[in-house]
């Protein structure tokens, strides 16, 4: 090298060292003649000299020299190399930040550039990282292909560090596939080479992954040793990401051993460091692990929250294997909550994705979880099939923990089948393997199962020994669920030995560690058993204690599901607990508590709906968002209830005839197309509601759509009634009728209890009553007085009324189940020729309510101002002459604040359009005069017929069966053009004081043989916001209904309450004579045309004497009752 060229090299190097970042290529481009081997040699000499002088530029200079050499001294190739290196660094940084889609793009771009210039070392690096991303996505075949390409190139280059890394990555793939022997072989190759190279970080990584293999095999001691080695080396290297991974792995070991406190500490350590490092993939993993701990402790809501955090982040990162695991974990929570359908859905999602990914371990877990669902449902053959699939995979993988679990569950299935010897064999296999593994939680379970076998065989001493072993180990583990099960088992043993105090003590200990709000499944069993045992020995206070714990557990289980049907099923499954609690309270002479206990079983879904409908987020929330929340909440509620009712109809085959001139209709059902439309609308509304809730979090982070509704206490019931008001609430068990009488002022309570014969008589009466009603309406009318007299006798009504002071002015009636069918206010309380009815006894009227708690909730929402806004829907079908006259007679009293949709105008569409929508929704008095009908099979399909819903004509064969259903003879009805009860749940009537449903069967409810859940057309308006509803209990007569309604509105002008006005109107109806009726018509402030029309339509009175009472019979006036406050 001559001196001049040497000087030129040095000047160029100095220019490169002093130029701004990114300008190096431009400087080199100005001196192409100097870019050769000499420049590279001189750059390294200068780097060596500056290195000795401690200059920071030495490394940069060596790096640039290497790049020029790699580019074969070609300036264009060097430009490509520098651009590729920039993209590689960008991709690696994005990968570290879990920005996998961006990293993938950057790495693909740099790979293409490296391939252009033939930079094999960097190509191998890019393939390795791309493989990692594909592995995280679950694309294992593609990941393996990329890892093998990288390995091949590293081998060709003699890059032993790269080879070690690739072997480790290929080992990860085999581990995912369940090929643990092959994975171990690859990991050991990687470890050996890392050891030869002195690559301590690689050594630490190898130890950790080898620990994973040993953990899978159930060799937890060896796994812990390897994890500890890895952690120590990572701490020494200050490899913080590796330290976080090691802590998480050690947490897994502690969790497997049942040391949940220590496991949580390690997981929290790992999470804190991963958050600091912004390792989002690691954060998702830590949240899932912490969710497992909370699940083991019985904190299901917190576990659910953590799993959902993990799922959300894994979804964002596109980590499909983690997504599948999260679905499985969330399924476990739903399984524990008893939501088996939802659990099954999540398990199947997990299985589908795991199958797509080819993850045998995860697939097997899903099979096992689905097997649990089938086992709980009693489908033992299907459960066994799924668990044998699970066992087969676990055996193939050598996953001993899974094998032990499989044997335990298969043993449980054999126990349920009564194959005790085979069950014992499987339990002992599971116990032996769990003992070898040191898996103490599984050991405790196995001892408990073996104790069950001995108990079934009658070997009570041996059973007790095993249950105590199980309890001791569960206690050491802090496994409260296991402790609760063991205490229950031991209590049963004590009961067998007649050691009742010891049994009661054991159940109480179980409830202490498994409170109903955290361990509802265990607490339900413990509380029920405690209550039943105490009930049998007549220790009433202890029985109350047990049953109250059991019912609280039921309510906790109900809070875990949004399904109204499922809530009702869970309550009905424990009907005996509710009944026995009431009976125990009565035996203990705690009558007030007995009534409060009755309330816990009455219309709980209705109460929760009413309370939750008024929940509002806090903060300065725009009014339009509040309105949208109310609209979407009501729409979701309505459509969910409709869909559930269609999937779960009541077991009733009641059908009915239709009499012209009566305001009733046979109840059709939705057609399949309409059902699918409702389902689509529900999904869309649910999505919109969830999106709105996300937006509301910015104002109120703690807002939720539901809250736990606490049961009403007797002291609160006493506060509901005025000084001169009394309340009677009935309750039906499976063999008795109970009635509770509460008087205002003094707050006294008494109860009445029927004989079993009276209960049987009531059931027979109800069936006879309904049979007559549906088969022969004329005969039913004739027999109505007899039916009601029989009911009065069965209920001992005169005796009940005698308990109420004679100066009391108002009565509140709260029927139960079958009693809602009858006009209790019209029952006779004497046997005189001119009977004295219950409503005669109370001048301020008789009103009804679904429950005391309904009254409490409704009283909180009383309306204040009044402008007497009136809206009427008048005779939409055009075939009810008196309905027209009725509205025309009532309308002037509210002028000018009155609005009306008449006949063919009264369509469902018109009610949702200007100007009638505003009038409808802002009305204080809402009047419907038309056809209605109750559907006993699907109460939510009960309906009010609107204009356009009826299609006349004798021949319906040409109509689309997907839209029209048979209605009455010669006609069809399109249910979508009616207003159904299900759709009423969407309404919001914030100003409404009174809804009058002048139609048929608007007050009937579905009759359930178990717990009551109040469901009527009147309920729909109460939920919508109406304070009071007047509705009917049968197919009412058009003429007498019209006259009653006109008189009712007349009374409303002067009476202080709706019930008082209805009472006065009904008393007038039954006592009015022909002469008085005509005089009344003459005195009405109606237009002459309306009066003439009414007189003309009373031809059947022409031959009757002046003192004839045309509406004296109860079928004319007693159908209507007032519900509300």
PEMOPE-V700679 format. One record per backbone hydrogen bond with DSSP energy under -0.5 kcal/mol. CO is the residue of the C=O (numbers start at 1). NH is the residue of the N-H. If there is no record, write none. Layout:
BEGIN
co: [CO & CO]
nh: [NH & NH]
END
This chain:
BEGIN
co: [2 & 3 & 4 & 5 & 6 & 7 & 8 & 9 & 10 & 11 & 12 & 13 & 14 & 15 & 20 & 23 & 24 & 25 & 26 & 27 & 28 & 29 & 31 & 32 & 34 & 36 & 37 & 38 & 39 & 40 & 41 & 42 & 43 & 44 & 45 & 46 & 47 & 48 & 49 & 50 & 51 & 55 & 56 & 57 & 58 & 59 & 60 & 61 & 62 & 63 & 64 & 65 & 66 & 67 & 68 & 69 & 71 & 73 & 74 & 75 & 76 & 77 & 78 & 79 & 80 & 81 & 82 & 83 & 84 & 85 & 86 & 87 & 88 & 89 & 90 & 91 & 92 & 93 & 94 & 95 & 98 & 99 & 100 & 101 & 102 & 103 & 104 & 105 & 106 & 107 & 108 & 109 & 110 & 111 & 112 & 113 & 114 & 114 & 118 & 119 & 120 & 121 & 122 & 123 & 124 & 125 & 126 & 127 & 128 & 129 & 130 & 131 & 132 & 133 & 134 & 134 & 135 & 136 & 138 & 139 & 140 & 141 & 142 & 143 & 144 & 145 & 146 & 147 & 148 & 149 & 150 & 151 & 152 & 153 & 154 & 154 & 155 & 158 & 159 & 160 & 161 & 162 & 163 & 164 & 165 & 166 & 167 & 168 & 169 & 170 & 171 & 172 & 173 & 174 & 175 & 178 & 179 & 180 & 181 & 182 & 183 & 184 & 185 & 186 & 187 & 188 & 189 & 190 & 191 & 192 & 193 & 194 & 194 & 195 & 198 & 199 & 200 & 201 & 202 & 203 & 204 & 205 & 206 & 207 & 208 & 209 & 210 & 211 & 212 & 213 & 214 & 215 & 218 & 219 & 220 & 221 & 222 & 223 & 224 & 225 & 226 & 227 & 228 & 229 & 230 & 231 & 232 & 233 & 234 & 234 & 235 & 238 & 239 & 240 & 241 & 242 & 243 & 244 & 245 & 246 & 247 & 248 & 249 & 250 & 251 & 252 & 253 & 254 & 255 & 258 & 259 & 260 & 261 & 262 & 263 & 264 & 265 & 266 & 267 & 268 & 269 & 270 & 271 & 272 & 273 & 274 & 274 & 275 & 278 & 279 & 280 & 281 & 282 & 283 & 284 & 285 & 286 & 287 & 288 & 289 & 290 & 291 & 292 & 293 & 294 & 295 & 298 & 299 & 300 & 301 & 302 & 303 & 304 & 305 & 306 & 307 & 308 & 309 & 310 & 311 & 312 & 313 & 314 & 314 & 318 & 319 & 320 & 321 & 322 & 323 & 324 & 325 & 326 & 327 & 328 & 329 & 330 & 331 & 332 & 333 & 334 & 334 & 335 & 338 & 339 & 340 & 341 & 342 & 343 & 344 & 345 & 346 & 347 & 348 & 349 & 350 & 351 & 352 & 353 & 354 & 354 & 358 & 359 & 360 & 361 & 362 & 363 & 364 & 365 & 366 & 367 & 368 & 369 & 370 & 371 & 372 & 373 & 374 & 375 & 378 & 379 & 380 & 381 & 382 & 383 & 384 & 385 & 386 & 387 & 388 & 389 & 390 & 391 & 392 & 393 & 394 & 394 & 398 & 399 & 400 & 401 & 402 & 403 & 404 & 405 & 406 & 407 & 408 & 409 & 410 & 411 & 412 & 413 & 414 & 414 & 415 & 418 & 419 & 420 & 421 & 422 & 423 & 424 & 425 & 426 & 427 & 428 & 429 & 430 & 431 & 432 & 433 & 434 & 434 & 438 & 439 & 440 & 441 & 442 & 443 & 444 & 445 & 446 & 447 & 448 & 449 & 450 & 451 & 452 & 453 & 454 & 454 & 455 & 458 & 459 & 460 & 461 & 462 & 463 & 464 & 465 & 466 & 467 & 468 & 469 & 470 & 471 & 472 & 473 & 474 & 474 & 475 & 478 & 479 & 480 & 481 & 482 & 483 & 484 & 485 & 486 & 487 & 488 & 489 & 490 & 491 & 492 & 493 & 494 & 495 & 498 & 499 & 500 & 501 & 502 & 503 & 504 & 505 & 506 & 507 & 508 & 509 & 510 & 515 & 515 & 519 & 520 & 521 & 522 & 523 & 524 & 525 & 526 & 527 & 528 & 529 & 530 & 531 & 532 & 533 & 534 & 535 & 538 & 539 & 540 & 541 & 542 & 543 & 544 & 545 & 546 & 547 & 548 & 549 & 550 & 551 & 552 & 553 & 554 & 555 & 556 & 557 & 558 & 563 & 564 & 565 & 566 & 567 & 568 & 569 & 571 & 572 & 574 & 574 & 575 & 576 & 577 & 578 & 579 & 580 & 581 & 582 & 583 & 584 & 585 & 586 & 589 & 590 & 591 & 592 & 593 & 594 & 595 & 596 & 598 & 599 & 601 & 603 & 604 & 605 & 606 & 607 & 608 & 609 & 610 & 611 & 612 & 619 & 622 & 622 & 623 & 624 & 625 & 626 & 627 & 628 & 629 & 630 & 631 & 632 & 633 & 634 & 635 & 636 & 637 & 638 & 639 & 640 & 641 & 642 & 643 & 644 & 650 & 658 & 659 & 661 & 662 & 663 & 663 & 666 & 671 & 672 & 673 & 674 & 675 & 676 & 677 & 678 & 679 & 680 & 681 & 682 & 683 & 684 & 685 & 686 & 687 & 688 & 689 & 690 & 691 & 692 & 693 & 695 & 696 & 696 & 700 & 708 & 713 & 713 & 714 & 715 & 717 & 717 & 718 & 722 & 724 & 724 & 725 & 726 & 727 & 728 & 729 & 731 & 736 & 737 & 738 & 739 & 740 & 740 & 741 & 742 & 743 & 744 & 748 & 750 & 752 & 755 & 756 & 757 & 758 & 759 & 760 & 761 & 762 & 763 & 764 & 765 & 766 & 767 & 768 & 769 & 770 & 771 & 772 & 776 & 777 & 778 & 779 & 780 & 781 & 783 & 784 & 785 & 786 & 787 & 788 & 789 & 790 & 791 & 792 & 793 & 796 & 796 & 797 & 798 & 800 & 801 & 803 & 805 & 809 & 810 & 811 & 812 & 813 & 814 & 816 & 817 & 818 & 819 & 822 & 823 & 824 & 825 & 827 & 833 & 835 & 836 & 837 & 837 & 838 & 839 & 841 & 842 & 845 & 846 & 847 & 848 & 851 & 852 & 853 & 854 & 855 & 856 & 858 & 859 & 869 & 869 & 870 & 871 & 872 & 872 & 873 & 873 & 874 & 875 & 879 & 880 & 880 & 881 & 882 & 883 & 884 & 885 & 886 & 887 & 888 & 890 & 891 & 892 & 894 & 897 & 899 & 900 & 901 & 902 & 903 & 905 & 906 & 907 & 909 & 910 & 913 & 915 & 916 & 917 & 918 & 919 & 920 & 921 & 924 & 924 & 925 & 926 & 927 & 927 & 928 & 928 & 929 & 931 & 932 & 933 & 934 & 937 & 938 & 939 & 940 & 942 & 943 & 944 & 946 & 947 & 949 & 950 & 951 & 954 & 956 & 960 & 960 & 965 & 968 & 968 & 971 & 972 & 973 & 973 & 974 & 975 & 978 & 979 & 980 & 981 & 982 & 983 & 984 & 988 & 989 & 992 & 993 & 994 & 995 & 995 & 996 & 996 & 997 & 998 & 1001 & 1002 & 1006 & 1012 & 1015 & 1016 & 1017 & 1018 & 1019 & 1020 & 1021 & 1021 & 1022 & 1024 & 1027 & 1028 & 1029 & 1029 & 1030 & 1031 & 1032 & 1032 & 1034 & 1034 & 1036 & 1037 & 1038 & 1039 & 1040 & 1041 & 1042 & 1043 & 1044 & 1045 & 1046 & 1047 & 1048 & 1049 & 1050 & 1051 & 1051 & 1057 & 1058 & 1059 & 1060 & 1061 & 1062 & 1063 & 1064 & 1065 & 1066 & 1067 & 1068 & 1073 & 1074 & 1075 & 1076 & 1077 & 1078 & 1079 & 1080 & 1084 & 1087 & 1088 & 1089 & 1090 & 1091 & 1092 & 1093 & 1095 & 1098 & 1099 & 1101 & 1105 & 1106 & 1108 & 1108 & 1109 & 1113 & 1113 & 1114 & 1117 & 1119 & 1121 & 1121 & 1122 & 1123]
nh: [6 & 7 & 8 & 9 & 10 & 11 & 12 & 13 & 14 & 15 & 16 & 17 & 18 & 19 & 23 & 27 & 28 & 29 & 30 & 30 & 31 & 32 & 34 & 35 & 36 & 40 & 41 & 42 & 43 & 44 & 45 & 46 & 47 & 48 & 49 & 50 & 51 & 52 & 53 & 55 & 54 & 58 & 60 & 61 & 62 & 63 & 64 & 65 & 66 & 67 & 68 & 69 & 70 & 71 & 73 & 72 & 74 & 75 & 78 & 79 & 80 & 81 & 82 & 83 & 84 & 85 & 86 & 87 & 88 & 89 & 90 & 91 & 92 & 93 & 94 & 95 & 96 & 97 & 99 & 98 & 100 & 103 & 104 & 105 & 106 & 107 & 108 & 109 & 110 & 111 & 112 & 113 & 114 & 115 & 116 & 117 & 118 & 119 & 120 & 123 & 124 & 125 & 126 & 127 & 128 & 129 & 130 & 131 & 132 & 133 & 134 & 135 & 136 & 137 & 138 & 139 & 138 & 321 & 140 & 143 & 144 & 145 & 146 & 147 & 148 & 149 & 150 & 151 & 152 & 153 & 154 & 155 & 156 & 157 & 158 & 159 & 158 & 160 & 163 & 164 & 165 & 166 & 167 & 168 & 169 & 170 & 171 & 172 & 173 & 174 & 175 & 176 & 177 & 179 & 178 & 180 & 183 & 184 & 185 & 186 & 187 & 188 & 189 & 190 & 191 & 192 & 193 & 194 & 195 & 196 & 197 & 198 & 199 & 198 & 200 & 203 & 204 & 205 & 206 & 207 & 208 & 209 & 210 & 211 & 212 & 213 & 214 & 215 & 216 & 217 & 219 & 218 & 220 & 223 & 224 & 225 & 226 & 227 & 228 & 229 & 230 & 231 & 232 & 233 & 234 & 235 & 236 & 237 & 238 & 239 & 238 & 240 & 243 & 244 & 245 & 246 & 247 & 248 & 249 & 250 & 251 & 252 & 253 & 254 & 255 & 256 & 257 & 259 & 258 & 260 & 263 & 264 & 265 & 266 & 267 & 268 & 269 & 270 & 271 & 272 & 273 & 274 & 275 & 276 & 277 & 278 & 279 & 278 & 280 & 283 & 284 & 285 & 286 & 287 & 288 & 289 & 290 & 291 & 292 & 293 & 294 & 295 & 296 & 297 & 299 & 298 & 300 & 303 & 304 & 305 & 306 & 307 & 308 & 309 & 310 & 311 & 312 & 313 & 314 & 315 & 316 & 317 & 318 & 319 & 320 & 323 & 324 & 325 & 326 & 327 & 328 & 329 & 330 & 331 & 332 & 333 & 334 & 335 & 336 & 337 & 338 & 339 & 338 & 340 & 343 & 344 & 345 & 346 & 347 & 348 & 349 & 350 & 351 & 352 & 353 & 354 & 355 & 356 & 357 & 358 & 359 & 360 & 363 & 364 & 365 & 366 & 367 & 368 & 369 & 370 & 371 & 372 & 373 & 374 & 375 & 376 & 377 & 379 & 378 & 380 & 383 & 384 & 385 & 386 & 387 & 388 & 389 & 390 & 391 & 392 & 393 & 394 & 395 & 396 & 397 & 398 & 399 & 400 & 403 & 404 & 405 & 406 & 407 & 408 & 409 & 410 & 411 & 412 & 413 & 414 & 415 & 416 & 417 & 418 & 419 & 418 & 420 & 423 & 424 & 425 & 426 & 427 & 428 & 429 & 430 & 431 & 432 & 433 & 434 & 435 & 436 & 437 & 438 & 439 & 440 & 443 & 444 & 445 & 446 & 447 & 448 & 449 & 450 & 451 & 452 & 453 & 454 & 455 & 456 & 457 & 458 & 459 & 458 & 460 & 463 & 464 & 465 & 466 & 467 & 468 & 469 & 470 & 471 & 472 & 473 & 474 & 475 & 476 & 477 & 478 & 479 & 478 & 480 & 483 & 484 & 485 & 486 & 487 & 488 & 489 & 490 & 491 & 492 & 493 & 494 & 495 & 496 & 497 & 499 & 498 & 500 & 503 & 504 & 505 & 506 & 507 & 508 & 509 & 510 & 511 & 512 & 513 & 514 & 518 & 519 & 523 & 524 & 525 & 526 & 527 & 528 & 529 & 530 & 531 & 532 & 533 & 534 & 535 & 536 & 537 & 539 & 538 & 540 & 543 & 544 & 545 & 546 & 547 & 548 & 549 & 550 & 551 & 552 & 553 & 554 & 555 & 556 & 557 & 558 & 559 & 560 & 560 & 561 & 567 & 568 & 569 & 570 & 571 & 572 & 573 & 574 & 575 & 577 & 578 & 579 & 580 & 581 & 582 & 583 & 584 & 585 & 586 & 587 & 588 & 590 & 589 & 591 & 594 & 595 & 596 & 597 & 598 & 599 & 600 & 601 & 602 & 603 & 607 & 608 & 609 & 610 & 611 & 612 & 613 & 614 & 614 & 615 & 621 & 625 & 626 & 627 & 628 & 629 & 630 & 631 & 632 & 633 & 634 & 635 & 636 & 637 & 638 & 639 & 640 & 641 & 642 & 643 & 644 & 645 & 646 & 647 & 648 & 652 & 660 & 662 & 1038 & 664 & 932 & 1000 & 668 & 675 & 676 & 677 & 678 & 679 & 680 & 681 & 682 & 683 & 684 & 685 & 686 & 687 & 688 & 689 & 690 & 691 & 692 & 693 & 694 & 695 & 696 & 697 & 698 & 699 & 700 & 703 & 710 & 716 & 717 & 718 & 719 & 720 & 721 & 721 & 725 & 809 & 810 & 744 & 812 & 742 & 814 & 740 & 738 & 733 & 754 & 731 & 752 & 729 & 742 & 750 & 727 & 747 & 746 & 743 & 741 & 739 & 759 & 760 & 761 & 762 & 763 & 764 & 765 & 766 & 767 & 768 & 769 & 770 & 771 & 772 & 773 & 774 & 775 & 776 & 780 & 781 & 782 & 783 & 784 & 784 & 787 & 788 & 789 & 790 & 791 & 792 & 793 & 794 & 795 & 797 & 796 & 799 & 800 & 801 & 802 & 803 & 804 & 805 & 808 & 844 & 726 & 847 & 728 & 849 & 730 & 819 & 820 & 821 & 822 & 824 & 826 & 827 & 839 & 838 & 835 & 837 & 829 & 840 & 841 & 841 & 842 & 843 & 845 & 811 & 1122 & 813 & 1124 & 855 & 856 & 857 & 858 & 859 & 860 & 861 & 862 & 924 & 925 & 899 & 927 & 874 & 901 & 875 & 929 & 903 & 878 & 881 & 883 & 884 & 885 & 886 & 887 & 888 & 889 & 890 & 891 & 892 & 893 & 894 & 895 & 897 & 870 & 872 & 902 & 874 & 905 & 906 & 907 & 947 & 911 & 912 & 913 & 917 & 919 & 920 & 921 & 922 & 923 & 923 & 991 & 993 & 994 & 871 & 996 & 873 & 929 & 930 & 998 & 875 & 945 & 665 & 943 & 936 & 650 & 941 & 942 & 982 & 981 & 933 & 979 & 949 & 908 & 974 & 952 & 972 & 956 & 959 & 963 & 964 & 973 & 967 & 971 & 967 & 951 & 965 & 975 & 977 & 978 & 980 & 944 & 984 & 985 & 985 & 986 & 987 & 990 & 992 & 1027 & 1028 & 926 & 997 & 1030 & 928 & 998 & 999 & 930 & 1004 & 1018 & 1008 & 603 & 1006 & 1020 & 1021 & 1022 & 1023 & 1024 & 1025 & 1026 & 1025 & 989 & 1125 & 995 & 1031 & 1123 & 997 & 1121 & 1003 & 1004 & 1001 & 1036 & 663 & 1041 & 1042 & 1043 & 1044 & 1045 & 1046 & 1047 & 1048 & 1049 & 1050 & 1051 & 1052 & 1053 & 1053 & 1054 & 1055 & 1061 & 1062 & 1063 & 1064 & 1065 & 1066 & 1067 & 1068 & 1069 & 1070 & 1071 & 1072 & 1077 & 1078 & 1079 & 1080 & 1081 & 1082 & 1083 & 1084 & 1086 & 1091 & 1092 & 1093 & 1094 & 1095 & 1096 & 1097 & 1098 & 1101 & 1102 & 1104 & 1108 & 1075 & 1074 & 1110 & 1112 & 1116 & 1117 & 1118 & 1120 & 1033 & 1031 & 1123 & 848 & 1029]
END
